[in-house]
Amino acid sequence: ISPTFQVLEPGRCEVTVKNKRAVHNHIGTFHAIAICNMAELAGGVLTDIIVPKTHRWIPKGMNVQYLKKAETDLRAIATIDKDTKFGDPFDLIVDVVAKNTKGEDVFSAKINMWVTPKK
């Protein structure tokens, strides 16, 4: 997907991907899994910077919605509550939305990250 990081700060990560043939499906729009890859990258990097060194994480699941055809460059915006408390194992939900160049939502996801204390 050849992503470019635009924003990376506690609670927020933004990644852009150009609309090019390498990410297209058979009808010339963004392939669904290319958008999922973008979402998981943004969500995973964001999780990595917010989870303390005393814990570890792994993706557990992802629920996605394709809201409209993705026909332009895309920006994936991942968000997490930066005041999340870490203790016992828990599911950390990362919200991701992908927007086209008009600012319209074309995709949304909730990524379930399993966070546990390190042994």
Buried (B, 14 or more C-beta within 10 A) or exposed (E): BEBEEEBBEEBBBBBBBEBEEEBBEEEEBBBEEBBBBBBBBBBBBBBEEBBEEEBEBEBEEBEBEBEEEBBBBBBBBBBBEEEBEBEEEBEBBBBBBBBBEEEEEBBBBBBBBBBBEEE
